Amino acid sequence: MAKKSKWPYYIAVALSALKPPEKITVSEWADKYRVLSEKDSAAPGIWRTERTPYLKEIMDMFNNPQIHDITVVAGTQLGKTSAELNMIGYAIAQDPGPMLIVYPTKELAEFTSENRLKPMFYLSPALVHKFLDKDSQKLELQFVNMYIALVGANSPSGLSSRPVRYIFFDEIDKFPKWSGAEAGPLALAEERTKTFYNKKIIKVSSPTLRTGNIWQSFERADVHYQFFVPCPYCGHCQNLVFTEPPTTKVAGFLLH
């Protein structure tokens, strides 16, 4: 039986706002509060970091107060967007602040809002009571102590219209080519964080060219990490690199 509070309800609610956040990392928060929806995963249900151990340090780097910028270079379908969503959920529940999420296009932003973000809020016991659905729009999500703005990288006004503490860039190598007098979408958005000493900027993408946004961001990083795996035969840990297949030659025939 739940213990009855000695305080009137309205005082208990007010005092609950003063309760300090749980001392917990992003990966621990995800294991405790993240639930994958059928729209978001081939294996819906409770999130388990142990299924994708290479994401643990990426997510927990979000808790490091000395790190303000995180770049993740990863292949397709390896969970990089899921790691972003866990960081977003953690920020809402544990350390709220104005947030901007930038997608390659406005259409992708709208799709993700309806099919990935909102289901995450509804299914998480730590987020469902913080999400103000009736006050929200498709690209402007409202919460008890913060908001999330979603924009396409092809919208200069959306990238430069408000100060934010958190910025999440998704698939930045798919951002449109930028030309003209204004700065590019990455620079425009990052300028919004200047007034926040505790800002966090997260960039994730599958790589394309060495000159692409994600590789350039990775190479500018102060510290580089790679995931090592043990050899199934000797146990030696090594970076998993597949050898290139042998070069094939093309035979051409011309018949008259």
C-alpha positions in Angstrom: 0.0 0.0 0.0 1.4 3.4 -0.9 2.3 5.6 2.0 0.0 8.6 2.3 1.7 12.0 2.2 1.5 14.2 5.2 1.3 17.2 2.9 -1.8 18.5 1.1 -1.7 17.5 -2.6 -0.9 20.9 -4.0 2.0 21.3 -1.6 3.3 17.8 -2.5 3.2 18.6 -6.2 5.1 21.9 -5.6 7.7 20.2 -3.4 8.2 17.5 -6.1 9.6 20.2 -8.4 12.5 20.7 -5.9 13.4 17.0 -6.0 16.9 16.6 -7.5 17.2 14.5 -10.6 18.3 10.9 -10.4 22.1 10.3 -10.5 22.0 8.2 -13.6 23.8 8.1 -17.0 22.1 8.2 -20.3 22.6 4.4 -20.9 21.3 3.6 -17.4 18.3 6.0 -18.0 17.5 4.3 -21.3 17.7 0.8 -19.7 15.3 1.9 -17.1 12.8 4.2 -18.9 13.1 3.7 -22.7 10.5 1.6 -24.5 10.8 0.9 -28.2 7.6 1.2 -30.2 6.6 -1.0 -33.1 7.1 2.0 -35.4 10.6 2.5 -34.2 12.1 -1.0 -34.0 12.0 -4.5 -35.3 12.3 -5.7 -31.7 9.8 -3.5 -29.8 9.9 -3.4 -26.0 12.3 -2.5 -23.2 15.5 -0.9 -24.5 18.7 -2.9 -23.6 22.0 -1.3 -24.1 23.7 -4.7 -23.9 22.3 -5.5 -27.3 24.3 -2.6 -28.8 27.3 -2.2 -26.4 29.2 0.1 -28.8 26.5 2.8 -28.2 27.1 2.8 -24.4 30.1 5.1 -24.3 28.7 7.3 -27.0 25.5 7.9 -24.9 27.3 8.3 -21.6 29.7 10.9 -23.1 26.6 13.2 -23.0 27.0 13.2 -19.2 30.6 14.5 -19.4 30.5 18.2 -18.4 33.8 18.8 -20.3 32.4 17.6 -23.6 30.2 20.0 -25.5 30.4 18.5 -29.0 29.9 14.8 -29.9 30.3 13.5 -33.4 29.3 9.9 -34.3 30.3 8.4 -37.7 28.6 5.1 -38.2 27.2 2.8 -40.9 23.5 2.5 -41.6 21.2 0.7 -39.2 23.7 0.6 -36.3 21.5 2.5 -33.8 23.1 6.0 -34.0 19.6 7.7 -34.2 18.4 5.5 -31.3 21.4 6.8 -29.3 20.3 10.3 -30.1 16.8 9.6 -29.0 18.0 8.3 -25.7 20.0 11.5 -25.1 16.9 13.5 -26.0 14.8 11.5 -23.6 17.4 11.9 -20.9 17.6 15.6 -21.3 13.9 16.0 -21.1 13.6 13.9 -17.9 16.9 14.8 -16.1 18.3 18.1 -17.3 15.7 20.1 -19.4 16.6 23.0 -21.7 15.5 24.4 -25.0 16.4 22.0 -27.8 16.7 22.1 -31.6 16.7 19.0 -33.8 17.9 19.4 -37.4 17.0 17.0 -40.1 18.0 17.1 -43.8 14.5 18.2 -44.8 11.3 19.5 -43.2 9.4 16.4 -44.4 11.8 14.1 -42.5 11.4 16.3 -39.4 7.6 15.9 -39.5 7.9 12.2 -40.1 10.3 11.7 -37.2 8.1 13.8 -34.9 5.0 11.7 -35.5 6.6 8.2 -35.8 9.7 8.2 -33.5 9.6 11.0 -31.0 6.0 11.1 -29.9 5.8 7.3 -29.5 8.9 7.5 -27.3 7.3 10.1 -25.1 4.0 8.2 -24.8 5.7 4.9 -23.9 8.3 6.1 -21.4 7.1 6.4 -17.8 9.7 9.2 -17.3 8.4 11.3 -20.2 4.7 10.7 -20.6 3.7 13.2 -17.9 6.2 15.8 -19.0 5.0 15.9 -22.7 2.2 18.5 -23.3 0.6 17.0 -26.3 -2.3 19.5 -26.5 0.1 22.5 -26.5 2.4 20.9 -29.1 2.5 21.2 -32.9 4.1 18.8 -35.4 7.4 20.8 -35.4 7.1 22.4 -32.0 6.9 20.0 -29.1 6.1 21.4 -25.6 7.1 19.9 -22.2 6.7 21.0 -18.6 10.1 22.8 -18.4 11.3 23.0 -22.1 10.4 22.8 -25.7 11.8 21.0 -28.8 11.9 22.7 -32.2 12.3 20.4 -35.2 13.6 22.0 -38.5 14.9 21.0 -41.9 18.4 22.0 -42.8 17.0 23.8 -45.9 15.2 26.4 -43.7 17.5 29.3 -42.7 14.8 31.0 -40.7 14.1 27.9 -38.6 17.9 27.5 -37.9 18.5 31.0 -36.7 15.3 32.1 -34.8 15.8 31.1 -31.2 18.5 30.4 -28.5 18.9 26.7 -27.5 21.0 24.7 -25.2 20.8 21.4 -27.0 21.2 20.8 -30.8 20.9 17.4 -32.4 22.0 17.1 -36.1 20.7 13.9 -37.8 22.4 12.5 -41.0 24.3 15.7 -41.7 26.0 14.3 -44.8 22.5 14.5 -46.4 22.1 18.2 -45.7 21.5 20.2 -48.8 24.4 22.0 -50.5 24.6 25.5 -49.2 25.3 28.6 -51.3 24.7 32.3 -50.9 25.6 35.0 -48.4 24.4 33.2 -45.2 26.4 30.7 -43.2 25.6 27.0 -43.7 23.0 25.1 -41.7 25.5 23.7 -39.2 27.1 27.1 -38.4 23.7 28.8 -38.3 22.3 26.4 -35.8 25.4 26.2 -33.6 25.3 30.0 -33.3 22.1 29.5 -31.3 24.0 27.9 -28.3 26.4 30.8 -27.6 24.7 31.9 -24.4 24.7 28.4 -22.8 27.9 27.4 -20.9 26.5 23.9 -20.6 25.5 23.4 -24.3 25.5 20.0 -26.0 25.9 19.7 -29.8 25.4 16.2 -31.2 26.1 15.3 -34.9 25.5 11.8 -36.3 25.6 10.5 -39.9 26.6 7.7 -42.1 29.7 8.9 -44.0 29.9 9.7 -47.7 33.1 11.5 -48.7 36.1 12.6 -46.7 35.1 16.1 -47.5 31.5 15.5 -46.1 30.2 17.2 -43.0 30.5 14.2 -40.7 34.1 13.3 -41.6 35.2 16.9 -41.3 33.6 17.1 -37.9 35.2 13.9 -36.8 38.7 14.9 -37.9 38.3 18.2 -36.0 37.5 16.4 -32.8 40.1 16.7 -29.9 39.7 13.0 -29.0 38.9 10.1 -31.3 37.4 6.8 -30.2 36.9 3.5 -32.1 35.0 0.5 -31.0 37.2 -2.6 -30.5 35.9 -6.2 -30.4 37.6 -9.4 -29.1 38.8 -12.0 -31.6 36.6 -15.1 -31.3 39.7 -17.3 -31.3 42.4 -15.6 -29.2 40.4 -12.9 -27.4 42.7 -10.1 -28.6 40.7 -6.9 -28.9 40.9 -5.1 -32.2 39.1 -2.7 -34.4 36.8 -4.6 -36.8 37.9 -3.8 -40.3 36.8 -5.8 -43.3 39.4 -6.4 -46.0 38.8 -5.2 -49.4 37.7 -7.9 -51.9 40.2 -8.7 -54.6 40.0 -6.3 -57.6 38.1 -7.7 -60.5 38.9 -7.0 -64.1 36.3 -6.2 -66.8 36.3 -8.2 -70.0 35.0 -6.4 -73.1 34.0 -8.1 -76.3 33.1 -6.6 -79.7 31.5 -8.9 -82.2 31.0 -8.0 -85.9 
